[in-house]
């Protein structure tokens, strides 16, 4: 099962949900999917969804999932990584009204550069390829081991300071 989460802030991410429907229509995706779509106005055609879910339901969906697709919120990504899930990170962009700024780029790049997640390109053009890599076992992702609870925060902070 694939679980998609975009958080609860008041910003739509219609672009992502349209792309996921396209991937079903092209036959790239065939697995069952559940999406938490937040305030998005686009209503998915090929998979189950709810606007919002409780924290308990969120954790249950992560547990059930083989793959988690998450916007660039480090909390959502970390919950999936701590559960041992394969994660595809997708980035909300300010130019599409998906967030107030583009900070999710830095979050997703930091996780991706350390091979904890696959990061779809900013326009989501390679999202299907990200799924294919996981399906084929060529994703080269490194399992997250939480030996230091602050490690990821420190890693992201270091990345941002060195690159921005």
Helices and strands as residue ranges (DSSP letters): E 2-5, H 14-25, E 33-36, E 48-50, H 55-64, E 67-71, H 74-82, E 86-90, G 94-96, H 103-113, E 118-119, H 127-136, H 151-163
